[in-house]
Amino acid sequence: MPGPILVTGAAGFAGSHLIDLLAGDGRDVVAWHRQAALARRNAISGRRPGVTVEAVDLLDPAAVRTAAARVRPAVVYHLAGAAHVGESWTRTEATFATNVRATHHLLEALRLAGAAPRFLVPSSATVYRSADEPLTEDHPLIPESPYGVSKLAQELLASRAIADHIDVTIARSFNHVGPRQDPSFVASSFARQIAEIESGQRAAELCVGNLDARRDLSDVRDTVRAYAMLVERGQRGRAYNVCTGRAVTVRELLDRLLARARTTIKVHVDPARYRPNDVPLVLGDPSRIQREVGWTAEIPLDRTLDDLLEYWREQITV
């Protein structure tokens, strides 16, 4: 396909791992990030061969139009967005602006530029109504959080853009974890606290929230590999769950991390860390993506947790 690959949100968690995956495959990659994101510790490197890093504010429609007309991408991975379910209850306006309005600006800019790219939208399992069974792509779409509503709106915007010759595929990602994840997310929070305790920066007590929730967890590197495969093989306008089909409790996640700690750590349950609407089970059915795309999760959870904890140990000593 002619034209470069565009990755929005390239300095974010999944975005930076996608850049790692795409860099060096012979294609030109344009990595967009917010100006404020450049100083973050998980910021992408601008020194990768074939990767051009640009600061583009997706909430500035004029800037997006100018940048899109210059790049005219053949492929777009639209990874920019607010990603925290819990924070969407207190930052609802910002969540909708980042996930919905920014997506509209990008799609409109591509239309005006006459670009007709393959366009990957990373949606979320939160678009589904909660259930006590594995969720398929045909499950009712009834979000139960502001974040979920914003992701469903993002899906609808992208689906409408098919009429503008933008070749949209939707990835409904379930929870993904790994190195560089913000510590506001549970696994990364646990790992950072353990690293801080090991280094003597805090008392040997780990503060936690709800440990009974069960989640379908993928390694972020498996997740971005699914995105790349969906761009190559996914059907236009079709949604695909990106998940393992297995759920673990947050308690099991904590126990596995504590087993890796280099010192004894007490656990303190903090009710302030509970979410307003914490769904007991989020479990996906990966049958469609396995059957139609050939993707399956490969990285075991133990490796993910090893890498996550080592990442925070390195960050704490910097």
C-alpha positions in Angstrom: 0.0 0.0 0.0 1.4 3.5 -0.9 1.8 6.1 1.8 3.1 5.9 5.4 1.6 4.3 8.5 0.2 6.8 10.9 0.0 6.0 14.7 -1.9 8.5 16.9 -1.3 8.3 20.6 2.2 7.0 19.8 3.7 8.1 23.1 1.1 6.2 25.1 1.1 2.7 26.5 -0.1 0.7 23.6 1.1 3.2 21.1 4.7 3.0 22.1 4.6 -0.8 21.9 3.0 -0.6 18.4 5.9 1.7 17.3 8.3 -1.0 18.6 6.4 -3.6 16.5 6.2 -1.5 13.3 9.7 0.1 13.4 12.2 -1.6 11.1 9.8 -3.4 8.8 10.7 -1.2 5.8 7.6 1.0 6.0 7.6 4.7 6.9 5.8 5.4 10.2 4.6 8.8 11.3 4.1 8.9 15.1 1.7 11.6 16.4 1.7 12.5 20.1 0.5 15.3 22.3 3.1 17.9 23.1 2.7 17.2 26.8 3.3 13.5 26.3 6.8 13.9 25.1 8.2 14.1 28.6 6.5 11.0 29.9 8.8 8.0 30.7 7.1 5.8 28.2 7.6 8.3 25.4 8.6 6.9 22.0 12.1 7.3 20.7 12.4 9.6 17.7 15.7 7.9 16.7 14.1 4.7 15.3 14.9 4.2 11.6 11.8 5.0 9.4 9.9 6.7 12.3 9.0 10.4 12.1 7.7 11.8 15.4 5.3 14.8 15.3 3.4 16.7 17.9 -0.2 17.0 16.8 -3.1 18.0 19.0 -6.1 16.1 17.8 -8.4 18.5 19.6 -7.2 21.3 17.3 -9.1 20.6 14.0 -7.0 23.0 11.9 -3.8 21.4 13.0 -5.2 17.9 12.3 -6.3 18.9 8.8 -2.9 20.4 8.0 -1.0 17.4 9.3 -3.3 14.8 7.6 -3.1 16.6 4.3 0.7 16.5 4.6 0.9 12.8 5.6 -1.9 11.2 3.6 -1.5 7.9 5.3 -2.2 4.5 3.8 -2.8 3.0 7.3 -4.0 4.6 10.5 -3.8 3.1 13.9 -5.9 5.5 16.0 -4.5 4.8 19.5 -4.9 8.3 20.9 -7.5 8.6 23.6 -8.4 8.6 27.3 -8.0 5.0 28.5 -9.0 4.9 32.2 -12.5 3.6 33.0 -12.5 4.7 36.7 -11.3 8.3 35.9 -14.1 8.7 33.3 -16.6 9.2 36.2 -14.8 12.3 37.4 -13.3 13.4 34.0 -16.3 12.7 31.8 -16.0 15.8 29.6 -12.3 15.3 29.0 -13.0 11.6 28.2 -15.6 12.4 25.6 -13.4 15.2 24.1 -10.4 12.9 23.7 -12.2 9.8 22.5 -15.1 11.2 20.5 -14.3 14.8 19.3 -10.7 14.0 18.5 -11.8 11.0 16.5 -14.2 13.1 14.5 -11.5 15.7 13.8 -9.1 12.9 12.5 -11.7 11.2 10.3 -12.9 14.6 8.9 -9.3 15.6 8.2 -8.7 12.3 6.3 -11.8 12.8 4.3 -10.8 16.4 3.3 -7.4 15.2 2.4 -8.8 12.6 0.0 -7.1 9.8 1.9 -8.7 6.4 2.0 -6.6 4.5 4.5 -7.0 1.2 6.4 -8.2 2.6 9.8 -7.9 0.6 13.0 -10.1 1.7 15.9 -9.1 0.3 19.2 -12.4 0.1 21.1 -13.0 -1.6 24.4 -14.8 -4.4 26.1 -16.6 -1.7 28.1 -19.0 -1.2 25.2 -20.8 -4.4 26.2 -23.4 -4.9 28.8 -21.9 -6.8 31.7 -22.6 -10.5 31.9 -21.5 -13.6 33.8 -20.4 -15.4 30.6 -17.8 -14.8 27.9 -18.7 -11.8 25.7 -19.0 -12.3 22.0 -19.1 -9.5 19.4 -22.8 -10.0 19.1 -23.4 -9.3 22.8 -25.7 -6.3 23.5 -23.8 -2.9 23.3 -25.0 -1.2 26.5 -22.0 0.5 28.2 -22.0 1.0 31.9 -19.5 3.8 32.3 -18.8 7.1 30.7 -15.7 5.6 29.2 -17.7 2.8 27.6 -20.2 5.2 26.1 -17.3 7.3 24.6 -15.8 4.2 23.1 -19.1 3.1 21.5 -19.5 6.6 20.1 -16.0 6.3 18.7 -17.0 3.1 17.0 -20.1 4.6 15.5 -18.1 7.6 14.2 -15.6 5.4 12.5 -18.3 3.1 11.1 -20.0 6.1 9.5 -16.7 7.0 7.9 -16.8 3.9 5.7 -19.1 5.9 3.4 -16.1 8.3 2.9 -14.0 5.3 1.7 -12.1 4.9 4.9 -11.6 1.2 5.5 -12.4 0.8 9.1 -11.9 -2.2 11.3 -12.7 -2.3 15.1 -10.7 -4.0 17.8 -12.6 -4.4 21.0 -9.7 -4.8 23.4 -10.1 -6.3 26.8 -7.6 -5.5 29.6 -4.0 -5.4 28.5 -1.0 -5.0 30.8 2.8 -4.8 30.5 5.8 -2.5 30.8 5.2 1.3 30.5 1.6 1.1 31.7 0.5 4.0 33.8 0.4 3.2 37.5 -3.2 4.3 37.7 -4.0 0.8 36.4 -4.1 -2.0 38.8 -1.3 -4.3 37.7 1.1 -1.4 37.1 0.1 0.1 40.5 0.9 -3.1 42.3 4.3 -3.5 40.5 5.4 0.1 41.1 4.5 -0.1 44.8 6.5 -3.3 45.1 9.5 -1.7 43.4 9.2 1.3 45.7 9.1 -0.9 48.8 12.1 -2.9 47.6 14.1 0.3 47.2 13.1 1.6 50.6 11.1 4.5 49.3 7.9 3.5 51.1 6.8 1.3 54.0 6.3 -2.4 53.3 2.5 -2.2 52.9 0.7 -2.3 49.6 -2.5 -0.4 49.2 -5.2 -2.2 47.1 -8.8 -1.9 46.1 -11.3 -4.6 45.0 -9.5 -7.9 44.8 -12.5 -10.0 43.7 -13.0 -8.6 40.2 -12.1 -11.1 37.4 -10.5 -9.8 34.2 -9.4 -11.2 30.8 -5.8 -10.0 30.6 -3.6 -9.9 27.6 0.0 -8.7 27.3 0.1 -5.4 25.5 2.6 -6.8 23.0 0.1 -9.4 22.0 -2.6 -6.7 21.8 -0.7 -4.5 19.4 0.3 -7.6 17.3 -3.5 -8.2 17.1 -3.9 -4.6 15.8 -1.4 -5.2 13.1 -3.0 -8.4 12.0 -6.4 -6.8 11.9 -5.2 -4.1 9.6 -3.9 -6.9 7.3 -6.7 -9.4 7.5 -9.7 -7.9 9.3 -13.0 -7.3 7.5 -14.2 -3.8 6.8 -16.7 -2.5 9.4 -16.3 -5.7 11.5 -15.6 -5.7 15.2 -13.2 -8.2 16.8 -12.6 -9.0 20.5 -8.9 -8.9 21.4 -8.8 -11.2 24.5 -7.5 -14.5 25.8 -10.8 -16.2 26.8 -9.5 -16.7 30.3 -10.1 -14.6 33.4 -8.0 -14.1 36.6 -9.0 -12.4 39.8 -7.2 -9.2 40.8 -6.2 -11.2 44.0 -4.4 -13.8 41.9 -2.6 -11.0 40.0 -1.5 -9.5 43.3 -0.4 -12.8 44.7 1.7 -13.5 41.6 3.4 -10.2 41.9 4.0 -10.5 45.7 5.6 -13.9 45.0 8.2 -12.0 42.9 8.9 -9.4 45.6 12.3 -9.4 47.2 10.9 -8.6 50.7 7.9 -9.4 52.8 5.0 -7.0 52.1 1.7 -6.5 53.9 -1.6 -5.8 52.1 -4.0 -3.0 53.0 -7.4 -2.9 51.4 -8.3 0.8 50.8 -12.0 1.4 50.1 -11.1 4.7 48.4 -9.6 2.6 45.5 -12.9 1.0 44.7 -14.6 2.2 41.4 -18.1 3.5 41.4 -19.3 0.7 39.1 -16.8 -2.2 39.3 -18.1 -5.0 37.1 -17.4 -8.4 38.7 -16.4 -10.2 35.5 -15.1 -9.1 32.2 -14.3 -12.1 30.0 -14.1 -12.2 26.2 -14.7 -14.8 23.6 -11.7 -14.7 21.1 -13.2 -17.1 18.6 -13.8 -14.6 15.8 -10.3 -13.1 15.7 -8.8 -16.6 16.0 -10.9 -18.0 13.2 -10.9 -15.0 10.7 -7.5 -13.4 11.5 -5.4 -16.2 12.9 -4.4 -14.2 16.1 -4.2 -15.8 19.5 -2.5 -14.5 22.7 1.0 -16.0 23.0 2.7 -14.3 25.9 2.0 -16.0 29.3 0.9 -13.9 32.2 4.0 -14.9 34.3 6.3 -13.3 31.6 4.1 -10.2 31.5 4.3 -9.8 35.3 8.1 -10.4 35.3 8.6 -7.7 32.6 6.2 -5.3 34.3 8.0 -5.6 37.7 11.4 -5.3 36.1 10.3 -2.2 34.3 9.3 -0.5 37.5 12.4 -1.6 39.3 14.4 0.1 36.5 12.2 3.3 36.7 12.5 3.6 40.5 16.3 3.5 40.3 16.5 6.2 37.6 
